[in-house]
Amino acid sequence: MLHDLIKQNRTYRRFYEDVKISSEDLLSFIELARLSSSPRNQQALKFYFSNTEDVNKDIFTTLAWAAALPNWHAPKKGERPSAYIIILGDNSLIKEGAKAYHEVASGIVAQSITLGASEKGFGTCMIAAIKRKPLRELINLPEHLEILLVIAIGKAKEEVILKKMPKNGDYNYWRDEKQNHYVPKRSLEKIVINK
């Protein structure tokens, strides 16, 4: 079951924007993040969520989408996410020199959030290409909170198909004329180094 859930938990970039996501669902995903492992048990992450059209529209303007698709820049109106969860590092809760743990912690909780969303039938996209200053101003963040990742969430409007990595090692994803999204993956034999 976990194997199937992880295979289903892909990066989606087109959504049915009119399919709404409740605050209760978003809080249930954040609860999974809260229960996840935390480096040094610092639990130094905070979360901001949005599922309203006006705030979503503003958050959308601060994000960059799909750098590997030069002819496609972002979801068009009607295909944008219905919700966002912004993962924040609370610098007031960490000891000096431990700020690097934010990156590890954000990866752990992002996976928990996306798996939870996937289990409920939603697609997600983790986004690190963020215009942080405008987003900070938009959601009125205090100085001690650092924007780490944005997770876009919605009912996926595209199929993501896993393919074997080509021999030339090109790992870039691509789309066909029907907008199916293909993602090359390295084989198990290529990533296990035991001889």
C-alpha positions, -999 to +999 in steps of 0.1 A: +000+000+000+027+025+009+045+016-024+013+025-044+008+057-024+044+068-031+040+060-068+008+080-069+024+109-050+038+128-080+045+164-088+014+178-105+012+212-121-023+214-135-054+211-113-092+214-114-092+248-097-129+246-090-125+216-067-121+231-033-101+218-004-114+224+031-095+240+060-101+207+079-083+188+052-054+212+052-051+211+089-051+173+087-021+175+064-004+199+088-011+174+116+008+148+097+037+173+095+035+179+133+037+142+140+067+137+117+103+132+128+122+165+135+160+169+135+171+172+172+134+172+179+135+210+175+101+212+160+110+246+146+086+247+117+054+267+114+028+266+086+006+290+068-023+278+047-046+293+022-077+279+004-094+312-006-094+325-041-081+360-034-051+349-013-044+320-036-043+344-066-017+365-048+004+335-037+004+322-072+021+354-085+051+347-062+059+312-076+078+299-105+067+266-122+084+239-143+118+252-153+124+221-175+094+230-197+106+260-216+073+264-236+051+261-205+054+286-177+026+281-152-009+267-148-035+288-166-066+302-150-089+273-141-059+249-137-043+266-107-041+250-072-071+252-049-049+256-018-013+262-006+006+252+025+037+273+032+064+257+053+082+282+075+113+279+096+110+296+130+145+309+137+135+319+172+133+282+181+167+270+170+200+271+186+229+290+170+244+270+141+214+247+137+196+266+110+207+240+084+182+216+101+154+237+086+161+222+052+161+186+065+129+192+086+111+209+057+118+179+034+105+155+060+073+174+066+068+182+029+067+144+022+043+138+050+020+166+037+021+154+001+015+118+011-015+128+032-029+149+003-023+120-021-041+096+002-072+119+000-071+121-038-053+154-042-022+162-062+006+184-050+037+203-062+065+213-039+079+247-049+112+262-039+114+288-067+097+315-047+098+353-047+103+353-010+102+390-003+068+396-020+054+365-004+066+375+030+049+409+026+017+393+012+012+371+042+026+396+067+053+373+081+073+384+112+110+386+107+119+354+127+099+332+102+118+321+071+099+308+040+113+273+031+088+257+007+054+262-008+032+232-014+005+237-040-025+214-036-055+206-058-073+179-076-048+168-103-059+175-139-030+156-156-015+122-156+021+118-145+038+087-161+070+073-147+095+062-174+129+045-173+158+069-174+173+071-209+208+058-214+221+093-219+210+101-183+187+130-192+165+134-161+144+163-174+107+157-174+086+164-205+051+165-219+035+150-250+010+167-273-019+156-250-001+172-220+006+139-203+036+145-181+065+121-182+091+117-154+123+096-160+134+076-130+167+058-124+165+020-120+171+004-086+203-012-101+216+023-109+212+037-073+223+007-052+261+006-050+266-028-033+288-050-054 
